[in-house]
Amino acid sequence: DRSLYYAPMLSPYQIHMVLSLSLAGRRAQLRQCLEQLKQQVPMNAEHSRYTTLNLLHRARLHIKKLEEQEQRAQQLKERLRCEQQNLHQRLEELLAHSSVERPRADSLDSSRFSSERSDSEDAEVDVEGLAFSSIEEDAVAAFSTGREHSYSSTSSVWL
């Protein structure tokens, strides 16, 4: 029944013209897309002119290379995040160790000592102060330079 479906009657020539125009539009759009792709894909020195197939192949390889770079960057970012977290934990441990050691040295009440201390007591306090100072400096130096410490190593004295 023609009343339910209305289709304009076109001559074969008109149908040919409509199809030709739509095909030309698609070709123009494809050319534009290929030109944009040429600008985004790195040019190979040995190819002065890209064929469509060669361009699509090189684009696929370029995309794969970019995905691999992105994956490596994400892995590096995760590794650096873990390293930063470990360094923050080490810093907190060093600061906690430092705050535990300092009150013992600073908690000595000077009023308990008489003004007539012997020279051996002064020497003992000075030696302890120097030992603590060098430990603290080693810990800060190891942390700030980023070098790793091995407790089995004899090159650095920690305790």
GIMO-V470832 format. One record per residue. N is the residue number from 0. SS is DSSP state (H for helix, E for strand, - for the rest). NEAR is the number of other C-alpha atoms within 8 Angstrom. Layout:
N|SS|NEAR + N|SS|NEAR
This chain:
0|-|4 + 1|-|5 + 2|-|5 + 3|-|5 + 4|-|6 + 5|-|6 + 6|-|4 + 7|-|4 + 8|-|4 + 9|-|7 + 10|-|6 + 11|H|6 + 12|H|7 + 13|H|8 + 14|H|9 + 15|H|8 + 16|H|8 + 17|H|8 + 18|H|8 + 19|H|8 + 20|H|8 + 21|H|8 + 22|H|8 + 23|H|8 + 24|H|8 + 25|H|8 + 26|H|8 + 27|H|8 + 28|H|8 + 29|H|8 + 30|H|8 + 31|H|8 + 32|H|8 + 33|H|9 + 34|H|8 + 35|H|8 + 36|H|10 + 37|H|10 + 38|H|7 + 39|H|6 + 40|-|9 + 41|-|7 + 42|-|6 + 43|-|6 + 44|-|5 + 45|-|4 + 46|-|7 + 47|-|6 + 48|-|4 + 49|-|7 + 50|-|6 + 51|H|7 + 52|H|6 + 53|H|8 + 54|H|11 + 55|H|8 + 56|H|8 + 57|H|9 + 58|H|10 + 59|H|8 + 60|H|8 + 61|H|10 + 62|H|8 + 63|H|8 + 64|H|8 + 65|H|8 + 66|H|8 + 67|H|8 + 68|H|8 + 69|H|8 + 70|H|8 + 71|H|8 + 72|H|8 + 73|H|8 + 74|H|8 + 75|H|8 + 76|H|8 + 77|H|8 + 78|H|8 + 79|H|8 + 80|H|8 + 81|H|8 + 82|H|8 + 83|H|8 + 84|H|8 + 85|H|8 + 86|H|8 + 87|H|8 + 88|H|8 + 89|H|8 + 90|H|9 + 91|H|8 + 92|H|8 + 93|H|9 + 94|H|8 + 95|H|8 + 96|H|8 + 97|H|9 + 98|H|8 + 99|H|8 + 100|H|8 + 101|H|8 + 102|H|8 + 103|H|8 + 104|H|8 + 105|H|7 + 106|-|6 + 107|-|6 + 108|-|7 + 109|H|5 + 110|H|5 + 111|H|5 + 112|-|7 + 113|-|6 + 114|-|4 + 115|-|4 + 116|-|8 + 117|-|6 + 118|H|6 + 119|H|6 + 120|H|8 + 121|H|9 + 122|H|8 + 123|H|8 + 124|H|8 + 125|H|8 + 126|H|8 + 127|H|8 + 128|H|9 + 129|H|8 + 130|H|8 + 131|H|8 + 132|H|8 + 133|H|8 + 134|H|11 + 135|H|9 + 136|H|8 + 137|H|11 + 138|H|10 + 139|H|8 + 140|H|8 + 141|H|11 + 142|H|9 + 143|H|6 + 144|H|6 + 145|-|6 + 146|-|6 + 147|-|5 + 148|-|6 + 149|-|5 + 150|-|5 + 151|-|4 + 152|-|7 + 153|-|6 + 154|-|4 + 155|-|6 + 156|-|7 + 157|-|6 + 158|-|3
